């Protein structure tokens, strides 16, 4: 992993490139330039690790090029969650939840990210509340999309379990899905009338 100049990257790629990044959507040009120049820009080769489970969540990363694979650590094991692509952010949930990193982020290909540290995030809040609110809305929207994707996986897995159990139910009689722990446990319960 090597550091790059945010100023140099701005000059090489040009502002229009950064305007296509969803995390920066609706932010002013001034704010986008400030975040790139003031953030820590890092380049990773394929296979390099950006962060590891247990490290401090002292900021989040916006993917400026390439994609990162995220593997969550749980009960002594790593499990692949998904790939994060150009324009998405990774690490925001840990930062905002005030917990340590819960997994490993590894470059799938050549990657460039900008780290928005907690200090830079807070500085934006103090200097321009409107721009901070816009950035927070963008981050929240990305987080909501991630939750929707997880919900879809829960549905797919519960349906697969139903099919594997030999059930042949119509849509109105499908089992209810209860998420006992947002981190992992999915329990399929049949409605009372299906006993």
N, C-alpha and C positions, 0 to 999 in steps of 0.2 A: 504494500500500500504506500502510495507516495502522495505528497501534498502538491497541489497545483495552485496557481495564482487565479483568484476569482476575477481580477481585473483582466488578466490575459485571456481567460476563458470567455469573458464578455466580448472582448475584441475579436477573438477567433470565430465565435459562433454568432454573434450579433443578438441584439435585443429581441427581434422577432422569434428567434428560436426559443427563448425562455418564455415568451408570451403564450406558447402552445402547451405549457406545463400546467396540468389541472390544479396542482397545489397552489399555483400562483394566479389562478383565474380571478379576474376582476380587480387585482391589485394594481396600483399605479405603477408606471414605469420606474419612478423614483424608488419605490419600495422594492421592486424586483431587483433592481441594480444594487440597492443597499444590502439585500439578503445574500446575493451572490458574492459581492465584494467583502462583506463582513463575516460571512459564514466560512467554515473550513471546507475547502474543496479538496476531495480525495479521489484518486484514481486507483482502481483495483484490477488486477489481472484475473482471468478465470480461475476459480477455486480459492481465491483469497477470502479470508473471513473479515467482515466489517465489524461485527461484534459477536460476543459469545454469551451464553446463559450465565447469569450471576453478576455480570458487569453492571456498573451504575448506569441508570437511564438519564444521562445528563444532556439529552437533546434528542432530536430526530433527524432523519436524513431524507432528502428529496433526490430521487433518481433522475439525473440529468442525461444519462446515456446508459443503455444496456438493461439488464435485469438481474435481480437478486433472488435466490431461493431462501425461504425461511423454514427452518426446522424448529419446532417447539420442543422444549425439554420438559418431561413430566415423568415422575416416579422412576428416575434412573434411565430413561430412554429418550431418544430424539425421534420425532415423527414429522414427516414433511407436511407442511400446511399449504403453501402455495408459492408461486413466483410473483414477485413484485416487479412491475415494468416501468419504463420511461414515464416520468410525470407523477408517479405515485410516491407516497411517503412511507417510510418504514421506521418503526421505533417510537412513533407518537404516542401509542397507547401506553407503553411503559412509562414514558415521561409524564403524561398527564395523570396517570394512576399512581404515580409516586412509588413505583416498585422497580426492582432490578430487572435486567433483561431476562426474558423468559425463554429465550432460544438463541439460535445461531443464524446469522445472516451471511450468506456466502455468495460471491459473484458467480453467475452462470456463464458470463462472457465478459468482455472488457466493459468495465463500469466506471462511471463518474457520478459522484454524489456530492451534494453540499450539505454539511451538517449545520442545522439551526440549533445552536446550544440553548439551554434554558435561559442563559443570560441574554442572548440576542433576542429570544422570544419575549422575555420580560421587558427588554429595552424598547421593543416595538410597541408594547402595551403602554409604556410610559410616555413615549414620544408621539404616538399617533393611534389613538384608541379606535378610530374608524377603520384604519388599515388592519389593525390587530383583529378586530371583529370579523373583517372579511377573510383574513387568513384562517381564523378559527372556524369560520363557517365552511371553508373549503376542506379543512382537515376533518371536520365532523362529517361532512358529506362523504368523504372517502371512507371514513370509519363505518358509516351506515351502509355503504355498498359492500364492505367486507362482511358485515353482519348478515346482510341479505344472502351473500354467497354461502356463508356457514349454514344459514337456515335451509338453503336449498340442498346442501349436503346431508343435513339431518333428515330431510324428507326422503331423499334418495336412499339413504341407509335404512331408514325405517321401512320403506317400501320393499327394499331388497330382503330385509329380514322377514317380512310378511310373506313374500313369494317363496323364500327358502323354507319357511315353516309349512308351506303347502296351502296356505290360505288362498281362497278365491273369492274375495269380497268386492262388492261394487263400491264406488267412491263414497257413497253416503254411510257405509258401514266400516270404513277403514279405521284402523286403530288411532287413538289419540297419542301424540308424542309429548312427553313431559321431559323437559331439560332439567335434570336434578342439579347439575353443576355446570355453569357456563364454560368451565374448562374442559369438560370431557364427557361426563356420564349421560348417556341418552337411554331412557327407559321407555319401552313401548308398552302401553297399557291398552287392553281391549275395553271398549265401552261395556257398561254393565249388562246391556242386553245381548251381548255376544257370548256370554258364559256358556 
